Amino acid sequence: MSDFRTSTHRERWILQPHDLMESWAAANRRAAETLAQYGTTQMKVNPVDGSIDLPDHVDSSGVKPMSYEEEQLIRVFYEQKIQEVCTAFKFPHKIQATAIIYFKRFYLQWSVMEHQPKNIMLTCVYASCKVEENHVSAEELGKGIQQDHEIILNNEMVLLKSLDFDLIVYAPYRSIEGFIDDLEGFCRAGNGAFQRLKELHQMAISHADKMMLTDAPLLYTPGQLALAALHKCNDILKVFDFERYLETIFSRQHSNCTIEQFVQSINAINYLVDQLKMPSVKDMRHLDRKLRHCWDPSSRDEHKKKEKKSKHKSKRTSTDAQLHS
C-alpha cells in the first residue's frame, strides 16, 4: 500500500504560498508575452509525445491578456465543473479529488490562456479514472458530457508530462474516514454517538469538497485537510472535544510541529474556505469571451459585429414602435 510519508506528493507537491504566486504569475506573464508577439496564446500540442510548439502569428490588435485574478476565477470555475462531471458519472470522491489535484498542478505550469481549461478538465477526469482503476473510455466520457473524445486523447500526454508523471495523489477523504473510525473509540460511541459521528462524517466530506476548490490541497497534507474539515463541522455539531482529541493524536505520534502550530494550520485552511470566491454567471460570460479572444482574435471582431447588429436591430425596433404609437 502506498504511503503518503514517502510519496512524491509530500516530497514535491506540498508547496508554500509564495511558490504558488510565483508559478501563476510566471505563467500569466509568459502568456501575455506570447499574445503580444504572436497575436494568440494557444499552444500547439503534439498528441503523440505531448511536445509543445508556439502558435503561428495572427493579427490581434486590441486583444488584451487575462489578468492574474481573472485566471484564478477561471481555474476555480473548472475545478467545480470537475466535481459536477464526477457527480454526474457517480464517480467516487477519490477520482474527483485526484482530477482536481491534477488540474491544479497542471495550471502551476501553464496559463489558462495557453491550454483550454475545458479540455484539460476532461483530460484530468479521464487520467484520474485510469490511475484509480475506475476504467472509463475516452469515448464514454466524451459521449456522457456531449464532447468530442479526441480532445481528451490529444491532451493526455501533455497533461502527464506537465505532472512529471507524478500520478499517485492523496486526498482528505480517506483521512476523514480514518479519523471517524478512531473517534468511535475516543467517544466510546453508543448508538446515539455513532449516529452523530455519521452526521459529522457526511458534513466533513461536504466541507472537504469546498476545500478542494481552494489552494489548500497544494499547501497542506491530507491529514491536515481532514482535521480542518472535522474541526469546522464539529464546531457546528458539537460531537466531541476537539482539543482533547488533538492532544491524544499528538501523544501517539512524533510530530515536527506543536499542537499550537497545527491549530494555526487548521485555522488557515478554514480561512481559505471562508474566502473562496466563485465566479457568477455574468463573470463567466465576460471571462469566457475574453479567453476566446486570446485563443482566436478573430472571434473578437465577430463579437463586435454581433453587438453592432444587435444594437442596430434594437434601435430600429424602438423607432418602429414610436412610428406606430
Salt bridges, closest charged atoms under 4 A:
ASP3 OD2 - ARG5 NH2 3.05
ASP19 OD1 - HIS18 ND1 3.34
GLU22 OE2 - HIS18 ND1 3.99
ASP56 OD1 - LYS44 NZ 3.14
GLU70 OE2 - HIS286 NE2 3.77
GLU70 OE1 - LYS290 NZ 2.90
GLU79 OE1 - LYS104 NZ 2.98
GLU84 OE1 - LYS81 NZ 3.14
GLU114 OE1 - ARG30 NH2 2.77
GLU132 OE2 - LYS94 NZ 3.94
GLU139 OE2 - HIS149 NE2 3.68
ASP148 OD1 - HIS149 ND1 4.00
GLU150 OE2 - HIS149 NE2 3.32
GLU156 OE2 - LYS130 NZ 2.73
ASP164 OD2 - ARG12 NH2 2.65
ASP166 OD2 - ARG12 NH1 2.67
ASP182 OD2 - ARG252 NH2 2.86
ASP209 OD1 - HIS93 NE2 3.31
ASP274 OD1 - LYS232 NZ 3.54
ASP288 OD2 - ARG292 NE 3.17
GLU307 OE2 - HIS303 NE2 3.34
